[in-house]
């Protein structure tokens, strides 16, 4: 693949996420030791889009990291993971993958077998073992308020998409962000095919790749106890913050700091 084509593909992946968030890997900045800084790939989850990473991305770019925030299709675990793996295949050099929520199951599968992925960072995210499902992990411990009553269902083709209802969106998903911000997040939320909830995960990348975890203590989607269980099982270096499910929006500095620790 030529350098110009690789650069075009990398830029296109970032545009698909909502904005060109940073320099492509071919133009990576270097660390003090002369080695290139890894490209940070930010993967959003359900009921969100790549713009949820904007404040984190701004901090990473300011600190010299190339950043790519691709659009997560939210169609299913296997298909979304295959899509992300195809994006990763266009990126040269070391990679750090940071994932939020459902994005965690996607990076767990997409990074498997990719030698360029040097670290995984989970932000209030699912970290499944092989055969586990989102629904099983979400309900393993009490405390989640994201149930059928909280969702609007909209059929499409042969599937059904789930959206968080406006009346409960802030309380369930983003309780510690300004109300106006939560309203914009609700309006622009991207739905997930509900079949993804019970689709089993494949062989987990975290068994061979070092991982970090940001636990959101006030999470009403994925209970903090479930996050701690998954982080400990994966041997992740863990930091806790007093945040809602959207910890990267509510506490971008803490999120960016953990990603940079992984990147170093």
Helices and strands as residue ranges (DSSP letters): H 3-16, G 25-27, E 39-43, G 50-53, H 54-62, E 67-68, H 77-88, E 95-100, H 103-110, E 117-123, H 134-138, G 148-150, E 151-156, E 159-164, H 166-173, H 179-187, E 192-193, G 194-198, G 205-207, E 211-216, H 224-233, E 237-241, H 247-250, H 252-263
